Amino acid sequence: MRPGQSLCSIVMTQPAPDTPATPALAISGLAKTYASGVVALHAVDLTVARGEIFALLGPNGAGKTTLINAVCGIVTPSGGSAHALGHDTRTDYRSARRLIGLVPQELHTDAFETVLATVSFSRKLFGRSRDDAFIEKLLRDLTLWDKRDAKIMELSGGMKRRVMIAKALSHEPELLFLDEPTAGVDVDLRRDMWEMVRGLRERGVTIVLTTHYIEEAEEMADRVGVIAKGRLIIVEETRTLMKKLGRKTLTLNLAQPLGAIPEALANWNLALAGDGHELVYEFDTQAEATGVPSLLRAMSDLDIGFKDLNTKQSSLEDIFVDLVHESAAEKHP
Amino acid sequence: MNLLGVWAIYRFEMARFGRTFWTSLVVPVITTSLYFIVFGSAIGSRMTEIGGVPYGAFIVPGLILLSMFTESIGNASFGIYMPKWAGTIYEILSAPISPLETVIAYVGAAATKSVIVGLVIFATAHLFVDLPVAHPFAMFAFLILMAVTFCLFGFLIGIWAQSFEQLQVIPLLVVYPLTFLGGAFYSIKMLPPLWQTVTLFNPVVYLISGFRWTFFGKGDVTMAASIGALALFLGLCLAIVIWMFRTGYRLKS
C-alpha cells in the first residue's frame, strides 16, 4: 500500500461483494422430443458462468437452435430445467426472460414498422420503461440511427440483422443468445458484430452464440461446446480444445515427383498429393516426438529433395468434423 | 403484471389498424348503406312492421352485429396469424408476458376497433331511419361484450389457422350462415314452428335478440337467455384461448 493511499480506495477496487456466484445459465437434463418423434435434445447439461462467451458448435440439425429456444420459451422442453441468472425459465419465467435477449437465426421482422418503432416496442414488451437516450445510443452503436425512420422492409439483409440485434438488446439483457449471428452476413457486419460482442462482455453481459463458422468460435469464445445429434459431446475451453485435439500437417513440395511412398518412409503417416509433387505428413503436436526431424533425415538419406515446406495447424473445423464423426462411429460401430 | 408489455402490443395493433384506418371505416359504412338501400328501401317498403318496429329500424341491430362479427374475426385472427406467419411471434413468446396478458393486449385492440366500427354503423343508420334506443347503457355494454367475444373467437381462429385459406374459411362457412339464419334480418317468430326450434341451437340468435332488446325493449328470446348465451360464448372462447397458450397449441413446438 502506497503512503497516502487510503484503505477506502483499496476496498473500493475489490470486486463488488454482491456479485453472486450464480451462473448466468444453468441447464440440467434439458430434453426435447418433437411431436413428430424427432429427438432434438437428449438431456443436455450445461453451465455458463457470468461474463463468459460460450460458443455452441454443431452442424445443421444438431439441436443448437432447439436448445436456445427451449431456454427462451419458444419451444416447450420435454424434460429438465434451465435457470437464467438463478431464475427458473419455466416457473419464474418473468424474472428470467427480463434478463434474456434473443437474436434468432431467421430475419423475422415486421415489414411495415420503422426501425425506431420496432426497437422501442421490444423494450416495452420486456417491461422496461421508455428510455430515448439509451435507444439512441443503441441505434448509433449499431449504425442504425440514420435509418431510424426507415421501414424495415426497405433495409438490406445486413441492416435487418442489426435491427434484430438492437431489438434483443433494447431491454438491456444480462444474458444474450445469438443464434447463428453471422450466417449470410458480410465482412463489415461480421467485424462489427465481433466488436459488439467484445463490448458487451466488457459490460459483463454473458453471451451464448451458436455457429457453424468455426473461426467465429475460435476468435470469440472463452469456451466451446460441440453439439451433434442432440448431445453435447464436449465442453472445453477453446484453447484447451485446440491444444488437446490440435493436429498439424507438414506439406513438402518435392523437387522431383514421387510415384509412390518409398518403403523406408512407411513408418510415418504420409500421403502423396498434387500428382506426387507434394508429400503430406500429418502429426500430433501433443505427441512426445512429432517425427518431423527423423522424417527429414530419412528423406535426406533417400536423396528426396524438396523446394519448399509449410506446416498448418488444424482449425477447430477439422477438430469438430473429427468429433462428430467419432460420436457417429460410437453409435454405429 | 407486465403492463408496459400489454400496452406495447395494444399500441402496436392499434397502429396497424391506423394504417388502414380509412378503408376499414369506409367499407362498413358502404356495406351498411347498401343493406339499407336494398332491405330498407327496396324490400322494406313492402314489409310490414315487425312487432311494432318499422322494418328499416328492425334490421339495424342485426346489421351492426354482422359487421362487427366480420370485422372482429378478420382483425383478431389476422393480428395473431401474421406474427405466426412472419415468424415475429418469437419475440412475444420469449417476452416476460403471460398468456392472459397477451390475449388482453391483442383482443383488447381488436375489440376497440370493432366497437368503433359498430358505433360508425350505428351513426350511419341514423341517416336512413329513425332509431330509438330504449336502453342506451345496456346497448353500449352489449356492444362491447359482443366485440370482445367475437374478437376472442377470431383470435382462436388465428391461432388455429395454418394457412391464409383457413383464415378465410371460418368467416365464410360459419359466420355468414349463422348470422343470416340467426334472425339478423327477420324475427325468428316468422319461421315455421319446427325451424324456430332448430334455430334456437344457433348462438347468434341469442346475441341478436339481446342486442335488439336494448334498442326496442323486446326480443325473440328472454334477456336472461341472451346474457347467459353471451357469457357462455365468451367464457368458452376465453377458456380455449388460454388453453392454446398454456399448451402452446400451434404457437410453439
Interface residues (C-beta under 8 A of the other chain):
Chain A: Y34 A35 C72 G73 I74 V75 T76 Y93 R94 S95 A96 R97 R98 I100 L102 P104 E106 H108 T109 D110 A111 F112 A117 F121 S122 K124 L125 F126 G127 R128 S129 K167
Chain B: N2 L4 G5 W7 A8 I9 R11 F12 A15 R16 R19 A86 G87 T88 Y90 E91 I92 L93 S94 A95 P96 I97 S98 G248 K252 S253
